């Protein structure tokens, strides 16, 4: 820009001075901003003091904890208990043969099986006496007895439920319940009322499935 007069020259001088002042202000603002950034970067170091990087071999790698094991066996046991549960309200009377001694045969079991049971074809290998048991205790004891008998490979057992002579009204409380419980157990193939010398009306002779083993 060429000055044509003293006024133009003065205006040019003032313009250049203003440009220099603005440049100085921008430089000062940039320096202040950089100083603030440096201060923020060094904030932790100023607060914690001098630090030193750990050697790489000193690092510890933590192995994550394995997930909790699934209680498979407990689940299987719970399922087995549910499967083996027997109800007090099962009416077995419609499944029993009406003869001189009520008996039960699972479908597919021939009538000769009940006849052989009455005649002692199978030797009684073990028995359980439920005399004096409360209903709940008798049911649990019978279920355990049958399960153990099958595990041992027993085929013929005796279940003594009593004739009810000591019960109120001389009513055999357990007799009907035992019939219903046995009918619900898959391991029971058949049962008949015991002969007089084996307990008569107070006991049952029970034929069990062969052991899976």
QUISUL-V993052 format. One record per residue. RES is the residue in one small letter. SS is DSSP state (~ for helix, > for strand, _ for the rest). PHI is phi as a letter, one per 40 degrees, with the letter a starting at -180 (999 if undefined). PSI is psi in radians with two decimals (none if undefined). Layout:
RES & SS & PHI & PSI
RES & SS & PHI & PSI
This chain:
x & _ & 999 & 2.27
x & _ & b & 2.39
x & _ & c & 2.28
x & _ & c & -0.21
x & _ & a & 3.02
x & ~ & c & -0.60
x & ~ & c & -0.71
x & ~ & c & -0.67
x & ~ & c & -0.71
x & ~ & c & -0.67
x & ~ & c & -0.66
x & ~ & c & -0.71
x & ~ & c & -0.77
x & ~ & c & -0.68
x & ~ & c & -0.78
x & ~ & c & -0.69
x & ~ & c & -0.70
x & ~ & c & -0.69
x & ~ & c & -0.69
x & ~ & c & -0.68
x & ~ & c & -0.73
x & ~ & c & -0.69
x & ~ & c & -0.70
x & ~ & c & -0.70
x & ~ & c & -0.71
x & ~ & c & -0.70
x & ~ & c & -0.70
x & ~ & c & -0.71
x & ~ & c & -0.70
x & ~ & c & -0.69
x & ~ & c & -0.71
x & ~ & c & -0.70
x & ~ & c & -0.75
x & ~ & c & -0.68
x & ~ & c & -0.70
x & ~ & c & -0.72
x & ~ & c & -0.75
x & ~ & c & -0.67
x & ~ & c & -0.69
x & ~ & c & -0.68
x & ~ & c & -0.61
x & _ & c & 0.15
x & ~ & c & -0.84
x & ~ & c & -0.72
x & ~ & c & -0.69
x & ~ & c & -0.61
x & ~ & c & -0.69
x & ~ & c & -0.24
x & _ & g & -2.93
x & _ & c & 2.39
x & _ & b & 2.76
x & _ & b & 2.33
x & _ & c & 2.37
x & _ & c & 2.56
x & _ & c & 2.60
x & ~ & c & -0.56
x & ~ & c & -0.15
x & ~ & c & 0.04
x & _ & c & 2.48
x & _ & b & 2.19
x & _ & b & 1.94
x & _ & c & 2.24
x & _ & c & 2.19
x & _ & c & 2.51
x & _ & c & 2.36
x & _ & c & 2.63
x & _ & c & 2.66
x & _ & c & 2.36
x & _ & c & 2.52
x & _ & c & 2.17
x & _ & c & 1.24
x & ~ & c & -0.79
x & ~ & c & -0.70
x & ~ & c & -0.68
x & ~ & c & -0.72
x & ~ & c & -0.69
x & ~ & c & -0.73
x & ~ & c & -0.71
x & ~ & c & -0.69
x & ~ & c & -0.70
x & ~ & c & -0.74
x & ~ & c & -0.69
x & ~ & c & -0.60
x & ~ & c & -0.11
x & _ & c & 2.44
x & _ & b & 2.44
x & _ & c & 2.60
x & _ & c & -0.24
x & _ & b & 0.24
x & _ & c & 2.18
x & _ & c & 1.89
x & _ & c & -0.01
x & ~ & c & -0.57
x & ~ & c & -0.22
x & ~ & c & -0.12
x & _ & c & 2.44
x & > & c & 2.41
x & _ & c & 1.73
x & _ & a & -2.90
x & _ & c & -0.36
x & _ & a & 1.98
x & _ & d & 2.36
x & > & a & 2.91
x & > & b & 2.39
x & > & b & 2.26
x & _ & c & 2.60
x & _ & d & 2.32
x & _ & g & -0.18
x & _ & c & 2.16
x & _ & c & 2.74
x & ~ & c & -0.42
x & ~ & c & -0.39
x & ~ & c & -0.81
x & ~ & c & -0.67
x & ~ & c & -0.74
x & ~ & c & -0.63
x & ~ & c & -0.75
x & ~ & c & -0.59
x & _ & c & 0.01
x & _ & g & 0.50
x & _ & c & -0.65
x & _ & b & 2.32
x & _ & c & 2.40
x & _ & c & 2.09
x & _ & c & -0.39
x & > & a & 2.76
x & > & a & 2.80
x & > & b & 2.34
x & > & b & 2.00
x & _ & c & 0.19
x & _ & d & 2.32
x & _ & g & -0.05
x & _ & c & 2.49
x & _ & c & 2.78
x & ~ & d & -0.87
x & ~ & c & -0.74
x & ~ & c & -0.68
x & ~ & c & -0.71
x & ~ & c & -0.80
x & ~ & c & -0.73
x & ~ & c & -0.69
x & ~ & c & -0.75
x & ~ & c & -0.76
x & ~ & c & -0.74
x & ~ & c & -0.80
x & ~ & c & -0.72
x & ~ & c & -0.77
x & ~ & c & -0.65
x & ~ & c & -0.73
x & ~ & c & -0.70
x & ~ & c & -0.60
x & _ & c & -0.09
x & _ & g & 0.34
x & _ & c & 2.55
x & _ & b & -0.57
x & > & b & 2.18
x & > & b & 2.85
x & > & b & 2.36
x & > & b & 2.00
x & > & c & 2.01
x & _ & b & -0.20
x & _ & g & 2.85
x & _ & c & -0.06
x & _ & g & 0.29
x & _ & c & -0.44
x & _ & c & 0.04
x & _ & c & 2.71
x & ~ & d & 2.30
x & ~ & g & 0.19
x & ~ & f & 0.53
x & _ & c & 2.20
x & _ & c & 1.59
x & ~ & c & -0.80
x & ~ & c & -0.44
x & ~ & d & -0.94
x & ~ & c & -0.65
x & ~ & c & -0.73
x & ~ & c & -0.70
x & ~ & d & -0.86
x & ~ & c & -0.70
x & ~ & c & -0.78
x & ~ & c & -0.69
x & ~ & c & -0.55
x & ~ & c & -0.23
x & _ & c & 2.09
x & _ & c & -0.49
x & _ & c & -0.18
x & > & c & 2.04
x & > & c & -0.64
x & > & a & 2.80
x & > & a & 2.70
x & > & b & 2.79
x & > & c & 2.45
x & _ & c & 2.70
x & _ & c & 2.91
x & ~ & d & -0.70
x & ~ & c & -0.07
x & ~ & b & 0.09
x & _ & h & -0.23
x & ~ & f & -2.33
x & ~ & c & -0.11
x & ~ & c & 0.15
x & > & a & 2.81
x & > & b & 2.51
x & > & b & 2.15
x & > & b & 2.29
x & > & b & 2.22
x & > & b & 2.75
x & _ & c & 2.64
x & _ & c & 2.59
x & _ & c & 2.43
x & _ & d & -0.48
x & _ & c & none
